[in-house]
Each structure stands twice: as structure tokens, then as C-alpha cells.
Amino acid sequence: MIKDFLRFIRLETCLFISGIALSGYLLFNQPDWIMLLLFATTLFSCATIYSYNHLKDKKEYKENRSLNPYAVKDRKDIPILTGLFSFLFAILLPFHSFLLFLFLFLFGIFYSATRIKSKFFLIKNLYTAFSLGMVFLIGASVYQFEEAMFIYFGIVFLFGWLLNLLGDIRGVEGDRVAGVKSIPVILGYKIGKRIAYLLLLFLISVCTFFSPFRIFVPFLFAILIFLYFDLHKPARFSLLLSFILFPLTFLII
């Protein structure tokens, strides 16, 4: 049951996204107690949106033969409780950070409720990329906005696009049956992989140029190798692990 619950809230992805928020914070601020609020707010809000998305995507998960027992039981209490916890932590953040969080939270609920990803091509990719960029910006801009934040927003946007694309390549058959208009479904599996290769090579170049992001280069090369051999789980895990280790590296430094 614990394993099913962790899959229901997508804990590994929640930790990845929380790592993005902390990475943004540590790139522009010194460590302090606000980090704990950011981590808790992001973790619980992600758990809310992913568990709610599970409830709304029963058809897709059923086609993928991965329908979670918590979704079968229609456990609406879980996204309600995690959403409440996310707001309890978020209201302690600076006011502008709370407003950004509120916008992103409601945006995520709207995205899941409308299942808009099955209606329009590239919406799923754009949503994930934009959301991860916003999470980074919320963490970075807790005390003030700087021009460099928006450059890094673009880099994180591409990481978000890559994360979504890797998931789409892995789940192309289930997405095709469920009617999700992903890149591999519309353009084909091979073209989807080629786009991922190009994005990986571009990110390797960008991360090499921007010194704070050089820690990602080995992970990106690993993803490139795993993807070539169709090892989709290790490829996705490498990307998730990268942003979990990134803020830890800053704390050690």
C-alpha cells in the first residue's frame, strides 16, 4: 500500500520538482529557513496535482495497465489534504512568492481537470516546461528579481520539455490508445527520439557554457546513452536524480 501511495502522488517527480525550487533559491540566495518552506510547499503542491491528475486520467492509466489502487478507490481525500498542507506552508512565503505559487497551483489543477493535453498537440510539453520554469523562478525570486533568473528560467524550461518528452517516448503506446497528442504519437517514435537527441545535445552545450549548470552534463550524457539503447527508465531516473542532487551540491559548497 505504501508503494501504491508513493506512485499515486509521484514522489520521485515531486522530489525532482522540489529540487528545482531549491536550486533556484540557492543560485541567488544564501541558505536559510525559507528553504524549508519552499521545499514543503513545492512537495505538497506537486503531490496534490499529480494525485488529482491520477484521478482524472483513469482511462489513460488503465490503457497503460498501471491504474493505481488509490485511483480505483477514487481517493479524493489525498489531493485535498496535500493541497491544504501546501497552502499552509505557502502563506508563510513572501507575498509575491505566494501569488506565483497560487497561480501555478490553480494552473495545474485546471490542466488536470480539463485533460487539455489530449485535445491539443504540444500542450503537454509546454505545460510541463513552463511549470518547471516557474517553480525555479519562485525559488530564485523569493527576495528579489534579477535579470539572470529569466535566462536560467529558459534553461529549466528546456529541462522540463526533455522530462516530458522522455515520458512520452516511454509511454507512446498507452498515449496513442488514450488519445493523448504527444510528440511520439503525432510525429512517430523515431522522430520523437531524434528531437530528444537534439535537445540533449543543445542542453549539454548550454550547461557547459553556464558554469552553475555544469553538474548536469554527466547526467545528460548518461540520458543520451540510455535513450539510444531504449533504456527509458534509467534515462528518466538520471534526469530526476540530477535536480535532486543539484541543490545538495550547492549546500555542500
KACOR-V511435 format. One record per backbone hydrogen bond with DSSP energy under -1.0 kcal/mol. CO is the residue of the C=O (numbers start at 1). NH is the residue of the N-H. E is the energy in kcal/mol with one decimal. If there is no record, write none. Layout:
co;nh;e
CO;NH;E
CO;NH;E
This chain:
co;nh;e
1;5;-2.3
2;6;-2.5
3;7;-1.9
4;8;-2.0
5;9;-1.9
6;11;-2.2
10;14;-2.3
11;15;-2.6
12;16;-1.8
13;17;-2.5
14;18;-2.5
15;19;-2.2
16;20;-1.4
17;21;-1.8
18;22;-2.3
19;23;-2.3
20;24;-2.3
21;25;-2.0
22;26;-2.9
23;27;-1.7
25;29;-1.6
32;35;-1.6
33;37;-1.1
34;38;-2.6
35;39;-2.7
36;40;-2.5
37;41;-2.9
38;42;-2.5
39;43;-2.6
40;44;-2.5
41;45;-2.1
42;46;-2.4
43;47;-2.1
44;48;-1.9
45;49;-2.3
46;50;-2.8
47;51;-2.1
48;52;-2.4
49;53;-2.2
50;54;-1.9
51;55;-1.6
52;56;-1.8
53;57;-1.7
57;61;-2.5
58;62;-2.3
59;63;-2.2
60;64;-1.6
61;66;-3.0
62;65;-1.3
68;72;-2.2
69;73;-2.0
70;75;-2.3
71;74;-1.1
74;76;-2.2
76;80;-1.5
77;81;-2.4
78;82;-2.7
79;83;-1.9
80;84;-2.0
81;85;-2.3
82;86;-2.2
83;87;-1.8
84;88;-2.0
85;89;-1.8
86;90;-2.3
87;91;-2.1
89;92;-1.3
90;93;-1.7
94;98;-2.3
95;99;-2.2
96;100;-2.1
97;101;-2.5
98;102;-2.9
99;103;-2.4
100;104;-2.3
101;105;-2.9
102;106;-2.5
103;107;-2.2
104;108;-2.1
105;109;-2.1
106;110;-2.5
107;111;-2.3
108;112;-2.1
109;113;-2.8
110;114;-2.2
115;118;-1.6
116;119;-1.6
116;120;-1.5
117;181;-1.1
122;126;-2.6
123;127;-2.9
124;128;-2.1
125;129;-2.5
126;130;-2.6
127;131;-2.6
128;132;-2.3
129;133;-2.0
130;134;-2.3
131;135;-2.3
132;136;-2.1
133;137;-2.1
134;138;-2.7
135;139;-1.9
136;140;-2.5
137;141;-2.5
146;149;-1.1
147;150;-1.2
148;152;-2.3
149;153;-2.0
150;154;-1.3
151;155;-1.3
152;156;-2.7
153;157;-2.3
154;158;-1.6
155;159;-1.7
156;160;-2.5
157;161;-2.0
158;162;-2.4
159;163;-2.6
160;164;-2.2
161;165;-2.4
162;166;-2.6
163;167;-1.7
164;168;-2.3
165;169;-2.5
166;170;-2.0
167;171;-2.3
171;175;-2.4
172;176;-2.1
173;177;-1.9
174;178;-2.3
175;180;-2.3
180;182;-1.8
182;186;-2.4
183;187;-3.0
188;192;-2.2
189;193;-2.0
190;194;-2.1
191;195;-2.4
192;196;-1.8
193;197;-2.5
194;198;-2.4
195;199;-2.4
196;200;-2.5
197;201;-2.6
198;202;-2.3
199;203;-2.5
200;204;-2.4
201;205;-1.8
202;206;-2.5
203;207;-3.1
204;208;-1.7
205;209;-1.5
206;210;-2.4
210;213;-1.9
211;214;-1.6
213;216;-1.8
214;217;-1.3
216;220;-2.5
217;221;-2.3
218;222;-2.1
219;223;-2.4
220;224;-2.2
221;225;-2.0
222;226;-2.8
223;227;-2.8
224;228;-1.7
225;229;-1.5
226;231;-3.2
227;230;-1.7
230;232;-1.3
231;235;-1.6
232;236;-2.5
233;237;-2.7
234;238;-2.3
235;239;-1.5
236;240;-2.4
237;241;-2.9
238;242;-1.4
239;243;-1.1
241;245;-2.3
242;246;-1.6
245;249;-2.2
246;250;-1.6
247;251;-2.1
248;252;-2.1
249;253;-2.3
